[in-house]
Amino acid sequence: MSGIRTIFKSLFFLGGIVCTLIYLYSCLTPYISPIDWHYLSFAALFFPILLVAMLGWTIVSIIWFRKYSPVFMVCLALGYQNLISVFAFHPGKDFQANKDAGAIRVLSWNVNNFSTGSTEPKALDMIQFMQAQQPDIICLQDFSELHWGKFGPTIDSIKSFTGLPYHFFSEADANYGVIIISRWPFLHRQSVPFSNINLTECLQYADIQTPNQVLRVYNTHLASMNIHVETMDENQVNQLKFLDRNKEILMKKDKLYRMAFFDRLHVQQAQLVKRSLDSCPLPFIFTADLNAVPSSFVYQHLKKGLNDAFLEQGFGFGRTYDSLSPTLRIDVLLTSKDISTKQIKSPRIHQSDHLPIITDIHLKP
């Protein structure tokens, strides 16, 4: 009986070593670009799961393999950079509907074209939700201005419901793109195309004259990974205008390979975005659907030197993608160091495939 127990413990210990090696591999994601090693795209995606597994194994090692447990605790700590990015440690904070004096409320949301693929369009519910949040600035991704029936999600209808009079719509394609809607006027507006990969989508920004000082608002949407498409045929691939070669990659490979392909494009987009952020002379916020998780190279590259509103005031993994894993936080609001986050929430409403992010910020004097 003792022999069987010894064999079992030995196999369990071997499994723990394998778990540790995979976890350590996933800890490399902030430092190595998927352009150089695309398999790290998968490691970044699964890091939260690997983190939980490694934490469990470390606890087991303390109980059963105490002699080796310090080694595994050190290995666990090596994931510090990813750990502090994927999990926020501010429990028990209820979002207050009334804003503090001087606070600016920002609502960022990938509206998925107002879920027009569903049999019952959800646009009215979504716009009424925006109205109820009493935002000062709205940043929408995957936005199209649509007209159907007695009510359509037009720019004018959103402005009428929310009472925000100013807007800046950057069209990546015919009636499709990203939009900023504001309570206060724009002093300057700019669309910066992702010309480095010949992508029609863009980074947009607007300098907004708030009551206290000028705030720059960035908004963008990194290339969609098309993971909901089971098999991409030639017509679908041809719609991805930035592809001028190797189209067979997306037509023949599975979804994981497709994700790695787009992750490499995200790095190039992030490099363009980061150059603009680093050269900004004003306090700024950056809202985006990154299509990349916090443990990815893309997120880590963009966040360097900035604050993440969710990490400042949120709790947990902060899921923003309303599908697949509950750990997917792919929508962000980053701020320059001269802006503080007062509160944040991401309500579990199921109107889009993404969840909205509502944030109260203060510009530091």
N, C-alpha and C positions, 0 to 999 in steps of 0.2 A: 504493500500500500504506500509506503514511504517512497518507493522507487517511482511509482506513478506520479506522486505529488511532486517529486523532484523534476521529472520530465515536464510536467505541466508548468511549473514555475520557470524552467529553462526556456520553454517555448514562449511563455508569456513575456519573459525578459527580452527575448529576441524580437518579439513583436513591438515591444517598447522602444528598442533601438531603431527599428525600421521607422516607427512613428516619429522619433526624434530626428532622424536624418531627413525625412520629408519635410518636417516642420522647419528645420534649419535652411533647407533649400528655399522654402517660401519666404524666409526672412531676407532674402537677397533682392526681393522685388523693388524696394525703393532705390536701389543703387545701380541696377543693370537695366538698360533700356531693352524693351522687347524687339527693337530693331536689331540688336546684337544677339539676342537669345529669346526667340519668340515663345518658347515653352514656359517662360516666367509669367506669361499672361494667365495661364491656368492656375499657377501657384498663387497669384494675387487674388484671383476670383475665390479660391477655396481657403484662403488664409484664416478667416474666422472659424471655419470648421476645424482646421488643423490646430488652431489655438486652443479650442475647447478640448480636443483630443490630447494635446500636449499637456494641458493643465491637469486633465484627469490622470494621465500617465504619471506625472510628477507626484501627485497625491498618492497614487498606488506605490510608487517607488519609495516614498517616505515610510509607508507601512510595511512593505514586503522586502524592499532592497535598500535598507537604510544606508548601507555602506556606500552605495553609488548615487544616492539621491542628490547630494550636492552638485554632481555633474549635471544631472537633468535640470536642476533649478537654474544653474548657469545657462544652460541651453535655452530654457524658457525665457530667461531675461534677454537673450540675444534678439528676441523679436520685439524689443521695446519700441522701436520706431514705428513698426506696423501696429502694435498694440495701442499706442496712444493716438493713432489715427483712425482706427476702426471702432473704438469704443469710447464713449463720453461718460464722465464720472460725476454728473450733477443730478442726483435723484431728488424726487419730491418737490419739483418746482412746477406749480400750476401756471399756465399762461393766463395773464390778466387781460381781459378784453379792453379795458381802458388804458390808453397809453400814458406814460409819464410825460411830464412837461419837457418839451425839447426832443422827444423821441421821434424817430422816423420809422414808420412801419412799411416793410418791403414784403411783397408777395411774389414768389417765384414759382413757376409751374410749367411743366411740359404738358400741354393740354391735348396732345395727340390728335390735332385737328378736330377737337371737340367730339372725339369718339364717333365720328360720322359713319363708321363701319357697322355700328350697332343698329338694330331695327328701330330703336327709340332714341333719337338724338338727345344728348344730355346737355346741350349748350346752355339752355335756360337755367338749369340747376347749377351749372358750373359758374355762370356769371352772377347768379344770385348769391352763391357762396362767396365769390370775390367781394361782392357788395357788403356782405355781412362782416367781413374781416376789417373793414374801414382802412384800407391801405392808403399810403401816400404815394407809393411807387409800385407798379406791377411790371414784372418781367416774364414774358411768356415765350416758350420755345414750342416748336412744331405747331406754329400758328398759321391758320388760313382764315381769311375773311369769307364767310359763306352766306348764301342767300337762299332760303327755302321757306315755304309756308308763311305763316303770320309773323314768325320770329326767326331771325337768323343771327348767328354770332358775328355781327359786323363790328368794326371798330367803333362806329358811332353808338351802337347799342351798349357796348362795354363802357364807354365813356359816360353815357347817360345813366346807367345803373350805378356806377361807382362814383360819379361826380368828379372824375379826373379829366381835365380839359385838354391835356397835351399828350401827343403820341409821336413815336418814331418807329416806323415799320421798315425793317431791312428785308427786302424780298430776295431770297436765294433763287427762287424759280417763280413762275407765274403765280402770284397770290399765295406764296408760301415762304415762311421764314421765321424771324424772331422780332419781337416788338417790345418796346418800353413805353409805358403809359404813366404819366406823372401829374401830381397835383400842382407842381410848380413849373415855370417855363424853362425851356432849353436855351442855354447860351451857345452851345456848339453840339453838333451831331456828326457822327462819322461811322461808316461801314468799312470794315477792313476785310476783304475777301481772303480766303485761304488759298492764295495764289501759289503757295509753295507745293500744293498737291493738286492744283487745278480743280478745286472743289467750289461749287456754286454757293454753298453756305458761307456765312461770314461771322466775324466778331463785330458786334456793334457796341458803340458807347455814346453816351450823352452827358454833357456837363449841365447839371441842374442847379438852378439858383434856389436853394432852400432858404428858410427864414434866417438862418445863422451864417451859412457860408456855402460856397459852391461844392457840390458833391458830384464826382464822376461815377456813372453807373455803367458797368459792362454787362453784356448779355450775349450768350452764344449757345450753340448746340453742336457738340462734336459728332462726327459721322455715326449714323445708326449702324448697328451690327447686323440688322435683318435676321435676328435669331428666330423670329416667329415663322419665317419662310422655310418650309421643310426642304424643298429643292429649288434652287434658283435656276430658272431657265434663261435662255439667251436674251429674251426680251427684257426680263427683270434686270439682268446684269447690264444691258445696254443703257438702262435708265441711270446707272451710276456713272455720271458723265466724266468723273475724274479717272476712270479706268481706261487706259489706252493700250494695255497689254496684259497678258496672263489672265484673261477673263475666265479661262478654264479652271482657275483656282477656286472660284466661287461656285462654278457649275458642277464640280465633281467632288469637292471635299465636304466633310461633315461640319457641324455647327461649331465645334471647338476649334477646328482649323480656321473657320471663317472669323471667329472672334479674335484669333491671333492676328489674322490679316488686318482687320480693322484697328486692332490695338496699335499696330505699327503706324497706321495713318494718324491715330490719335496723338502719338508722340510728336509727329511733325506739326499737327495743329497746335498742340500745347506749346511748342517752341515759339511759334508765331505769337500766340497769346501772351506768353511770359515776357517777350520783348516789349510788348505794349504796356503790360502792367508795370514792369520795372522802370519804364521811362515816364510814368504818369507823375505829374507835379502836384496833383490834387489828392485829397482824401478820396478813396474810391471803394466801391463794392463790386464784386465779380459774381454774377449769378450764371449758372450753367447747368445743362444736362451734359455731364462729361462722358456718359456711357463708359465710365471707368470707375472702379471701386477705390476706396481710400488707401488700400495697400498696394495700389498700382504705381508704376513709375510715373505715369501721366499726372496723377493727383499729387504725388510727392514733389514733382517738378514744379507744378503750379503753386502749391501751397508754401513753398520755401520763402520765408520772410513775411508771411501773411498770417492772419488769424482765420480760423474756421469757426463760423458762428455756432455750428452744432457742437463742436468740441468745447466751445467757451461756455455754453449754457444748457446743452442737451444731456440726455442720458440713454445709455444702451448703444445698440448698433445703428439706430437712426434710419431704418429702412425708408427708402423713397421710391423704389420700383415695386409696383403693386402686382408682382408676379414672381414666379420662381422662388428663389431663396429669401427668407426673411432678413438676411444680412446685407442685402444689396442697397447701399447708399451711393447712388450714382449722380444725384443732384446736389449741388452745393451752393453755399453763399460764403464767399471768402471776403475778407476786409483788409484794408491797409491797417498798419499799427496804430494810426491816429483815430481809429473808430473802435468803440466798444459795443459788444452785444449785450443787451439787457434781458431778452427772453426770446425763445424760439419754440415753434411747434410744427409738427407735420401730421395733420389730422388723417385718420384712417377713413377717408372717403374714397369711393370706388367709381369715380366718374371718368377718370383717365387711367391709362396704364402706369402713370406716375402719381405720386402723392405731392400735394403742394407744400411749400416751405414758407411759413410766415415768421418774420423776424423783426424785432424792434431794435434799432441801433441808435447810438448817440455819437455825434461827432465831438471829439475831445477838443476843448478850447486851446 
